[in-house]
Amino acid sequence: MGPRFGFVFGMAFLQQRGSDAHGQQTEDQQICRFRSRGNRQDSTPRVVALVIDDDPRIRNLIRIRMQSEYEVIDTGDPELALGFALEHKPNAILLDLMMPEFSGFELCQSLHSLRYTSHIPIFVVTGEAGNRFRDHCSQLGASGYFEKPIDFTKLKLTLEENFQNKIPHRNDSLRIKIQIPLRLTGKDVHGVSFDEITTTEDVSVDGFLCLCMAPIAQDTEVGVYLTAPQEHFVGRARVARKDSYGKTWQKLDFQFCEKKNEWVLG
């Protein structure tokens, strides 16, 4: 599901850029490009937030309430969302769920599944209340869930905490394709303890990629053990990216939060 929608979003963006070359800009793109340039008094880089919501009143409200701290890029067209994320490289994405044409659930999964946007934290901002949607969004990769009317104080605090605690993205590290047997321990999305043996697909100094059967939520921390030649505790790692939630197996990209003992690299 994710890759298909990612392709659709990307093609829509490329087609739109082709129209721009002939002087045919949409209102959304004119607004986004104007904000992208900004009216800055200094060269200090600002934190960029991409807002995806089909309601122009909500986009305008978010921009007014957050523009003093963030450079706000917004679009009401979910088909252009991936393109904007690739072009502007936002520090965070604020995503509505109920939009025409494309579901925010599918867009969340697509943005989180693609390698070049998987490291961007997604915060759902929606009028849909209830833990059912909250839990489902978390399973799809969302880092936070905010109901409308938006509590901007809480939203800004959550964004700030996320930026301060952000671990460097593992795509910046050298990865080596190698199979290393590991034991992972922790709690799944249901709060049930798991103890699972798996094998890495690749490793880096600060993390690894592997398959898991346990349904593990985004940002969950697990204990990591090297099982050969003799089992020993390495440290703790968090789920930085999920590729296939809901299937028997899910591919998880882990980043170390702490390392107590020797790892295979570094």
C-alpha positions as CSV (number, residue, x, y, z in Angstrom):
1,M,0.0,0.0,0.0
2,G,2.7,2.5,1.0
3,P,4.9,2.3,-2.1
4,R,1.9,2.6,-4.4
5,F,0.8,5.8,-2.8
6,G,4.3,7.1,-2.6
7,F,4.6,6.6,-6.4
8,V,1.3,8.4,-6.9
9,F,2.3,11.3,-4.7
10,G,5.7,11.6,-6.4
11,M,4.3,11.5,-9.9
12,A,1.7,14.2,-9.0
13,F,4.5,16.4,-7.7
14,L,6.6,16.0,-10.8
15,Q,3.7,16.7,-13.0
16,Q,3.0,19.9,-11.0
17,R,6.6,21.0,-11.4
18,G,6.2,20.5,-15.1
19,S,3.3,22.8,-15.1
20,D,5.3,25.3,-13.1
21,A,7.8,25.4,-15.9
22,H,5.1,26.7,-18.2
23,G,4.0,29.3,-15.7
24,Q,1.0,27.5,-14.3
25,Q,1.4,27.5,-10.5
26,T,-1.4,26.5,-8.1
27,E,-2.2,28.7,-5.2
28,D,-0.7,26.1,-2.8
29,Q,2.6,26.1,-4.6
30,Q,2.8,29.9,-4.8
31,I,2.2,30.1,-1.1
32,C,4.7,27.3,-0.3
33,R,7.4,28.8,-2.5
34,F,6.9,32.3,-0.9
35,R,7.2,30.8,2.6
36,S,10.2,28.7,1.5
37,R,12.1,31.9,0.7
38,G,10.9,33.6,3.8
39,N,11.6,37.1,5.0
40,R,14.5,36.6,7.3
41,Q,16.6,39.1,9.1
42,D,19.5,36.7,9.7
43,S,21.0,33.5,8.2
44,T,20.1,31.3,11.2
45,P,18.4,28.1,9.8
46,R,14.9,27.7,11.1
47,V,12.9,24.6,11.9
48,V,10.6,23.7,9.0
49,A,7.1,22.3,9.6
50,L,5.1,20.9,6.7
51,V,1.3,21.1,7.3
52,I,-0.9,18.8,5.2
53,D,-4.6,19.7,5.7
54,D,-7.4,20.2,3.1
55,D,-9.0,22.9,5.3
56,P,-7.4,26.3,4.5
57,R,-8.7,27.8,7.8
58,I,-6.8,25.2,9.8
59,R,-3.6,25.7,7.7
60,N,-3.9,29.5,8.2
61,L,-4.4,29.1,11.9
62,I,-1.4,26.8,12.3
63,R,0.7,29.2,10.3
64,I,-0.3,32.2,12.4
65,R,0.2,30.4,15.7
66,M,3.6,28.8,14.8
67,Q,5.3,31.2,12.4
68,S,7.3,32.9,15.1
69,E,9.2,29.7,15.9
70,Y,8.9,27.7,12.7
71,E,9.0,28.2,8.9
72,V,5.6,26.8,8.0
73,I,5.1,25.2,4.6
74,D,1.6,24.0,3.8
75,T,-0.5,22.3,1.2
76,G,-4.1,21.3,0.9
77,D,-3.4,18.7,-1.7
78,P,-2.2,15.4,-0.3
79,E,-1.0,14.3,-3.8
80,L,1.8,16.9,-3.5
81,A,2.7,16.1,0.0
82,L,5.6,13.7,-0.8
83,G,7.1,16.1,-3.3
84,F,7.0,19.0,-0.7
85,A,8.6,16.7,1.9
86,L,11.4,15.8,-0.5
87,E,11.9,19.4,-1.7
88,H,11.7,21.3,1.6
89,K,13.1,18.6,3.9
90,P,10.9,19.5,6.9
91,N,11.9,18.8,10.5
92,A,8.3,17.7,11.2
93,I,5.0,17.0,9.4
94,L,1.6,17.9,10.7
95,L,-1.0,15.7,9.0
96,D,-4.8,15.7,8.9
97,L,-6.5,12.3,8.6
98,M,-9.7,12.9,6.8
99,M,-9.0,14.4,3.4
100,P,-10.7,13.9,0.0
101,E,-9.1,11.5,-2.5
102,F,-6.4,10.2,-0.2
103,S,-6.6,9.0,3.4
104,G,-4.3,10.5,5.9
105,F,-3.7,7.0,7.2
106,E,-2.3,5.9,3.9
107,L,-0.2,9.1,3.5
108,C,1.2,8.6,7.0
109,Q,2.2,5.0,6.1
110,S,3.7,6.1,2.8
111,L,5.8,9.0,4.3
112,H,7.0,6.7,7.0
113,S,7.8,3.8,4.7
114,L,9.9,5.6,2.2
115,R,13.6,5.8,2.9
116,Y,14.0,9.5,2.3
117,T,11.1,10.6,4.5
118,S,11.0,7.8,7.1
119,H,13.1,9.9,9.5
120,I,10.7,12.9,9.6
121,P,8.5,12.8,12.6
122,I,4.8,12.8,11.7
123,F,2.2,14.4,14.1
124,V,-1.4,13.8,13.3
125,V,-3.7,16.8,13.9
126,T,-7.3,15.8,13.4
127,G,-10.9,16.2,14.5
128,E,-11.1,12.4,15.0
129,A,-11.1,11.6,18.7
130,G,-10.6,8.3,20.4
131,N,-7.9,5.8,21.2
132,R,-8.8,3.6,18.2
133,F,-7.4,6.2,15.7
134,R,-4.6,7.2,18.0
135,D,-3.3,3.6,18.3
136,H,-3.7,2.9,14.6
137,C,-1.7,6.1,13.7
138,S,1.1,5.1,16.1
139,Q,1.3,1.7,14.4
140,L,1.6,3.4,11.1
141,G,4.5,5.4,12.3
142,A,3.1,8.7,13.7
143,S,5.1,10.2,16.5
144,G,2.2,12.1,18.1
145,Y,-1.6,12.6,17.9
146,F,-3.4,15.9,18.5
147,E,-7.2,16.5,18.4
148,K,-8.8,19.6,17.2
149,P,-9.2,22.3,18.5
150,I,-5.4,22.2,18.7
151,D,-3.6,22.8,22.0
152,F,-0.7,24.8,20.5
153,T,1.2,25.0,23.8
154,K,1.3,21.2,24.0
155,L,2.0,20.8,20.3
156,K,5.0,23.2,20.5
157,L,6.4,21.5,23.6
158,T,6.0,18.1,22.0
159,L,7.8,19.3,18.9
160,E,10.6,20.8,20.9
161,E,11.1,17.6,23.0
162,N,11.2,15.6,19.8
163,F,13.9,17.8,18.2
164,Q,16.0,17.7,21.4
165,N,15.8,13.9,21.7
166,K,16.2,13.2,18.0
167,I,18.8,10.5,17.3
168,P,20.9,11.1,14.1
169,H,19.3,9.4,11.2
170,R,20.9,6.0,10.4
171,N,20.8,6.7,6.6
172,D,23.8,9.0,7.2
173,S,25.9,6.0,8.5
174,L,27.7,3.4,6.5
175,R,25.7,0.2,6.3
176,I,27.1,-3.2,5.9
177,K,24.9,-6.1,4.6
178,I,25.7,-8.9,7.0
179,Q,23.6,-11.5,8.9
180,I,24.2,-11.2,12.7
181,P,22.1,-13.3,15.1
182,L,20.4,-11.2,17.8
183,R,18.0,-11.6,20.6
184,L,15.5,-8.7,21.2
185,T,13.4,-8.2,24.3
186,G,10.7,-5.7,25.2
187,K,7.0,-5.0,25.1
188,D,4.8,-5.1,22.0
189,V,1.9,-2.7,21.0
190,H,-0.4,-4.6,23.4
191,G,2.0,-4.3,26.4
192,V,2.9,-8.0,26.2
193,S,6.5,-8.9,26.8
194,F,8.4,-10.6,24.0
195,D,11.7,-12.3,23.6
196,E,12.6,-13.0,20.0
197,I,15.5,-14.4,18.1
198,T,16.2,-12.7,14.7
199,T,19.0,-12.0,12.2
200,T,20.1,-8.7,10.9
201,E,19.9,-7.7,7.2
202,D,22.4,-4.9,7.6
203,V,24.2,-3.2,10.4
204,S,25.9,0.2,11.0
205,V,27.8,1.8,13.9
206,D,24.6,3.1,15.4
207,G,21.9,0.5,14.5
208,F,20.6,-2.4,12.4
209,L,17.8,-3.6,10.2
210,C,16.0,-6.9,10.9
211,L,12.7,-8.8,10.6
212,C,10.5,-9.3,13.7
213,M,7.3,-11.2,14.3
214,A,6.3,-9.3,17.4
215,P,4.0,-6.2,16.6
216,I,6.3,-3.4,17.8
217,A,5.2,0.2,17.8
218,Q,7.2,3.1,16.4
219,D,9.8,4.5,18.9
220,T,9.6,1.4,21.1
221,E,12.8,0.6,22.9
222,V,14.1,-2.9,23.1
223,G,17.0,-4.7,24.7
224,V,19.6,-6.0,22.2
225,Y,21.7,-9.1,22.8
226,L,24.4,-10.6,20.5
227,T,23.9,-14.3,20.7
228,A,27.2,-15.5,19.1
229,P,29.8,-16.7,19.9
230,Q,28.5,-16.2,23.5
231,E,25.4,-14.2,24.3
232,H,25.9,-10.8,25.9
233,F,23.9,-7.6,26.3
234,V,24.8,-4.9,23.9
235,G,22.4,-2.1,24.9
236,R,19.0,-0.6,24.0
237,A,17.7,0.5,20.6
238,R,14.5,2.2,19.4
239,V,12.4,1.5,16.4
240,A,13.2,4.3,13.9
241,R,11.3,3.0,11.0
242,K,8.8,0.3,10.1
243,D,8.2,-1.1,6.7
244,S,5.4,-3.7,6.9
245,Y,3.2,-3.4,9.9
246,G,0.2,-5.8,10.0
247,K,1.9,-8.7,8.2
248,T,3.3,-11.8,9.8
249,W,6.7,-10.2,9.7
250,Q,7.6,-6.6,9.9
251,K,10.9,-5.1,8.8
252,L,12.3,-2.7,11.5
253,D,15.1,-0.2,11.4
254,F,16.6,0.1,14.9
255,Q,18.8,2.9,16.2
256,F,20.8,2.5,19.4
257,C,19.8,4.7,22.4
258,E,22.6,3.4,24.5
259,K,25.4,0.8,24.1
260,K,26.7,-0.9,27.2
261,N,29.0,-3.4,25.6
262,E,30.8,-4.1,22.3
263,W,28.8,-4.0,19.1
264,V,29.8,-5.5,15.8
265,L,30.9,-2.1,14.4
266,G,32.6,0.7,16.3
